[in-house]
Amino acid sequence: MAKKKQAEDHENLERWLVSYADFMTLLFATFVVLYALAQSDVNAFKGIEEALRKAFSQSIFDNQTSILDGQNSILDGQAGAANPLMLEYMSQKYEQSSYENIKDDIEKLNQEGINVEITDKGLIIRMNEHAIKFAAGTAELTKESYEILDKIASIIKERFSIHYINVEGHSDSDKISTQKYPSNWELSSARASSVVRYLIKNHDFNPKIFTTTGLADTVPVAKNDTVQNKAKNRRVEIVILRNKFKNLSDKNMQQILKEAKLYQKNAQEKLKQPSKAIEGLVGDDRELLKNVIDMSQQYENENKRIKSLDDSQYIHDGNRPEFMEQ
């Protein structure tokens, strides 16, 4: 019997598709990586990597030992969790969204004389004479200014702990010449410094994040031709600088991070402390005192839960409770 003739092998002319597909996959991955790098400030990361390596949790940077009391997280959170301080320093998206939230919160105050603007430089909070007042010809804050400064400080502190803040003092064009303030340069500088001292003393801001600038009447927001316009130019501006304007080789960054952590830890401890009135009632009964603190925390948590509910969640069997009836 004759053998069957074997079919000749044909050259596969489509082998190039395999290499092409591999190449396209690698090219796609390359562009994904480049895009991801573009979303964060790589230069900033290199500049602070060593400080963060020592300051943050062990699981973030190659299992290095933390300098902050051996905690797994700077905020006593779970190991490996996103750290708010790290987000604040490195995330441009966190920074931008926080700027927008602060702007919205301050605008909701409906306070005359306050203007908020987000620029390439950062978040600028302008407070003219209608919002922040000084004794005439001095840098002494009046009591009317305390309330608005307290509100603004609380709004800033809620989102930023380590952002650099520059406080600028501005004056109108009216000349001043006293022994203490020979010109508007000294007066505007002193007023900016007064605001910084108030924020540090009354709201526990880290002094290292502040700088002050006195600009006299060189940067007006209105012409100095009317009493109203001069009042607008007599102002103080709080400028929360974008991270890209920071000195990335700042040798104090480790200390700033450490102090921020300690401040947050102390703030949490204060919430756990009972009032003197409660201590007087329970005396030396530490177990009873512990129960009081636990109940207080449960009460606070329940209040937060209730506030988070909308009206529909109060409805039972289709009827509203009497206390919700108009």
C-alpha positions in Angstrom: 0.0 0.0 0.0 1.3 3.4 -0.9 2.1 5.8 1.9 0.0 8.9 2.2 1.8 12.0 1.3 2.2 14.2 4.3 0.8 17.7 3.9 3.5 20.3 3.6 3.8 22.7 6.6 2.8 26.2 5.6 4.6 29.1 7.0 2.4 31.0 9.5 2.3 34.5 8.2 0.4 35.8 11.2 3.1 35.1 13.8 3.8 38.8 13.9 0.4 39.4 15.6 1.7 37.8 18.8 4.6 40.1 19.0 2.5 43.0 18.0 -0.1 42.2 20.7 2.7 42.0 23.3 4.1 45.3 22.2 0.8 47.0 22.4 0.1 45.6 25.9 3.5 46.9 27.1 2.9 50.3 25.5 -0.5 50.5 27.1 1.0 49.6 30.5 3.7 52.3 30.0 1.2 55.0 29.4 -0.9 53.9 32.4 2.2 54.2 34.6 3.1 57.6 33.1 -0.5 58.9 33.7 -0.4 57.6 37.3 2.9 59.4 37.9 1.4 62.6 36.4 -1.3 62.6 39.1 1.1 63.0 41.9 4.1 65.3 42.4 7.0 63.0 41.9 9.6 65.6 42.8 7.7 66.3 46.0 7.7 62.6 46.7 11.4 62.3 46.3 12.0 65.4 48.5 10.0 64.1 51.5 10.4 60.3 51.0 13.0 60.0 53.7 11.0 62.0 56.2 7.9 60.0 55.5 9.8 56.7 55.6 10.7 57.5 59.2 7.5 59.1 60.2 4.7 56.9 58.8 3.7 53.4 59.4 5.9 50.4 59.0 3.8 48.9 56.2 4.0 51.9 53.9 7.7 52.1 53.3 9.6 48.8 53.2 9.0 47.9 56.9 11.1 50.7 58.3 10.8 51.5 62.0 8.5 54.4 62.9 9.8 57.2 65.0 6.3 58.0 66.4 6.0 55.9 69.5 6.1 52.7 67.6 2.5 53.1 66.4 1.4 51.3 63.3 -0.2 54.4 62.0 0.4 58.1 62.8 -3.3 58.4 63.6 -3.5 55.1 65.4 -5.5 53.6 62.5 -5.0 50.2 60.9 -1.6 49.4 59.5 -1.4 50.2 55.9 -4.4 52.4 55.9 -4.2 55.7 54.0 -2.9 58.2 56.4 -4.7 61.6 56.5 -1.4 63.5 57.1 0.2 61.8 54.1 -2.8 62.5 52.0 -2.7 66.2 53.0 1.0 66.5 52.1 1.1 64.4 48.9 -2.4 64.3 47.3 -3.2 67.1 44.9 -6.8 65.9 44.7 -7.2 66.0 48.5 -5.7 69.5 48.5 -8.0 70.8 45.8 -11.2 69.2 47.3 -10.2 70.6 50.7 -9.8 74.0 49.2 -13.3 73.8 47.7 -14.8 72.5 51.0 -13.2 75.3 53.0 -14.4 77.9 50.5 -18.0 76.6 50.7 -17.9 76.5 54.5 -16.7 80.0 54.8 -19.1 81.3 52.2 -21.9 79.7 54.2 -21.0 82.0 57.1 -22.5 84.9 55.1 -20.0 87.2 56.9 -19.7 90.6 55.4 -16.1 91.6 54.5 -14.9 88.0 53.7 -13.9 86.8 50.3 -12.5 83.4 49.4 -10.6 82.6 46.2 -8.8 79.5 44.9 -5.8 80.4 42.8 -2.7 78.7 41.5 -0.9 80.0 44.6 -3.4 78.4 47.0 -6.6 79.3 48.9 -6.8 83.0 49.8 -9.2 84.1 52.6 -9.5 87.9 52.4 -10.8 89.6 55.5 -11.3 93.4 55.3 -12.2 95.9 57.9 -15.9 94.8 58.0 -14.8 91.3 59.1 -11.6 91.8 61.1 -11.1 95.0 63.1 -8.1 96.5 64.7 -7.9 99.4 67.1 -7.3 102.6 65.1 -3.7 103.0 64.1 -2.6 99.8 66.0 -2.2 96.1 65.4 -4.4 95.2 68.4 -7.3 92.9 67.5 -10.7 94.0 68.7 -13.0 91.5 70.5 -15.4 91.7 67.5 -12.7 89.9 65.4 -12.4 86.9 67.7 -15.6 85.2 66.7 -14.9 85.2 63.0 -11.3 84.2 63.4 -12.4 81.3 65.6 -14.8 80.1 62.9 -12.2 80.4 60.2 -9.5 78.7 62.2 -11.8 75.7 63.0 -12.7 75.3 59.3 -9.0 75.3 58.3 -7.9 73.1 61.1 -10.4 70.4 60.2 -8.7 69.7 56.9 -5.2 71.1 57.1 -2.6 70.5 59.8 0.7 70.8 58.0 0.0 73.0 55.0 2.1 76.2 55.1 0.1 79.3 55.7 1.3 82.9 54.8 -0.7 85.7 56.5 -0.5 89.0 54.6 -1.2 92.4 56.1 -2.5 95.2 53.8 -3.3 98.9 54.5 -4.9 101.8 52.7 -2.9 104.7 51.2 -3.4 107.0 54.2 0.0 107.6 55.7 0.8 106.8 59.3 3.8 107.9 61.3 4.1 107.0 64.9 6.9 106.0 67.2 5.8 102.4 67.0 4.7 102.3 63.4 6.8 104.7 61.3 4.9 103.7 58.1 2.2 101.4 56.8 4.9 98.7 56.2 5.4 98.2 59.9 1.7 98.5 60.6 0.6 95.9 58.0 3.3 93.5 59.1 2.3 93.9 62.8 -1.4 93.2 62.0 -0.5 90.0 60.1 1.6 88.9 63.1 -1.3 89.6 65.4 -3.5 87.2 63.5 -0.8 84.5 63.5 -0.3 84.9 67.3 -4.1 84.6 67.8 -4.3 81.4 65.7 -1.3 79.8 67.4 -2.4 80.7 71.0 -6.1 80.0 70.7 -6.2 77.1 68.2 -3.0 75.2 68.7 -1.6 75.7 65.2 2.0 74.6 64.7 4.1 77.8 64.6 6.4 76.3 62.1 3.8 76.3 59.3 3.3 80.1 59.4 5.0 83.1 57.7 3.9 86.7 57.7 4.2 89.4 55.1 3.5 93.2 55.3 2.6 94.7 52.0 1.4 98.2 53.1 -0.8 99.7 50.3 1.1 98.2 47.4 -1.6 95.5 46.6 -5.0 97.3 46.8 -8.2 95.5 45.8 -9.9 98.8 45.2 -8.9 102.4 44.4 -8.2 104.4 47.6 -10.6 107.1 46.5 -13.5 106.6 48.9 -14.0 105.7 52.6 -15.6 102.4 51.6 -12.8 101.4 49.2 -10.1 102.3 51.8 -12.0 100.0 54.3 -11.7 97.2 51.7 -8.0 97.7 51.4 -7.4 97.6 55.1 -7.4 93.8 55.3 -5.6 90.6 56.3 -5.3 87.7 53.9 -4.8 84.1 55.1 -3.1 82.2 52.2 -3.0 78.4 52.5 -0.2 77.6 50.1 -0.3 74.7 47.7 2.2 72.0 48.5 4.2 72.6 45.4 5.2 76.0 46.9 6.7 74.3 49.9 10.4 74.0 50.5 10.7 70.3 49.9 14.1 70.1 51.6 12.6 71.5 54.8 14.6 70.0 57.6 11.7 70.5 60.0 9.2 68.3 58.1 9.8 65.3 60.4 9.2 67.5 63.4 6.1 69.0 61.9 4.7 65.6 61.2 5.5 64.4 64.7 3.9 67.4 66.3 0.8 67.1 64.2 0.4 63.5 65.3 0.9 64.5 69.0 -1.7 67.3 68.7 -4.3 64.9 67.3 -3.5 62.3 69.9 -3.9 65.0 72.7 -7.1 66.2 71.1 -8.5 62.6 71.2 -7.4 62.3 74.9 -9.2 65.5 75.8 -12.5 64.1 74.5 -12.1 61.1 76.8 -11.6 63.2 79.9 -14.6 63.7 82.2 -15.5 67.2 83.4 -14.7 68.3 86.9 -18.4 68.2 87.8 -18.5 64.5 86.9 -15.3 63.8 88.8 -16.8 65.5 91.9 -19.9 63.3 91.7 -18.2 59.9 91.3 -15.3 60.7 93.7 -12.7 57.9 93.8 -14.9 55.3 92.2 -12.8 54.8 89.0 -15.1 52.0 87.7 -18.1 54.2 87.9 -16.1 57.0 86.2 -15.2 54.6 83.4 -18.9 53.7 82.9 -19.7 57.4 82.8 -17.1 58.0 80.1 -18.3 55.0 78.2 -21.9 56.2 78.3 -20.9 59.7 77.2 -19.2 58.2 74.2 -22.2 56.1 73.4 -24.4 59.1 73.7 -22.2 61.1 71.4 -22.2 58.3 68.8 -26.0 57.9 69.0 -26.4 61.7 68.5 -24.2 61.5 65.4 -26.2 58.5 64.1 -29.5 60.4 64.6 -28.2 63.5 62.9 -27.2 61.4 59.9 -30.8 60.1 59.4 -33.2 61.9 57.1 -36.9 62.4 57.8 -38.0 59.2 56.0 -36.0 57.0 58.4 -38.1 58.4 61.3 -41.3 57.3 59.8 -42.9 54.1 61.3 -46.1 52.6 59.8 -46.5 55.5 57.6 -47.0 58.0 60.5 -44.5 60.6 61.7 -43.9 60.8 65.5 -45.6 63.7 67.2 -42.4 65.6 67.8 -42.0 65.9 64.0 -45.4 67.2 63.3 -45.5 70.8 62.2 
